[in-house]
């Protein structure tokens, strides 16, 4: 289950049909996984403490930092609708957005 909704991902990609929903969900899950591997922590680690303590709050794209959501969307776009060259640019842009959240630099 993704933190970011399929509806938001489709809006970002300007997809208005349902034909690719399964593929998009798989790519969205993969983009979130790629982001977590890069930052070396889970997306739930980025949610503010007071949101986690509130039992009525649902953890989703609204509780994640906006730059993290955008980074995941960039990774998704690279996988779904970009040329190989553009996909590499999107990945580098996503890494720039995710870098402030990364831990374990090994320095």
Secondary structure, 3 states (H helix, E strand, C coil): CCCCCHHHHHHHHCCCCCCCHHHHHHHHHHHHHHHHHHHCCCHHHHCCHHHHHCCCCCCCCCCCCHHHHHHHHHHHHHHHHCCHHHHHHHHHHHHHHHHHHCCCCCC
